[in-house]
Amino acid sequence: MSNHGLENAPEDVKLAVDLIYLLESNEIAPQTALRALEMVKKDLERKLAQES
């Protein structure tokens, strides 16, 4: 997807593209990335639960 196509994309899509770029440009192994993303997911879910 080109940058032009992203300017109208939803914020979550833009963030996903940025994260993929960050992981790939830093040559992060897929398993490492998945473990880190799971930690981030759990942290964000905990924060959402506290807001409720």
Secondary structure as GFF3:
##gff-version 3
##sequence-region A 1 52
A	DSSP	alpha_helix	3	6	.	.	.	ID=ss1
A	DSSP	alpha_helix	11	25	.	.	.	ID=ss2
A	DSSP	alpha_helix	30	51	.	.	.	ID=ss3
###
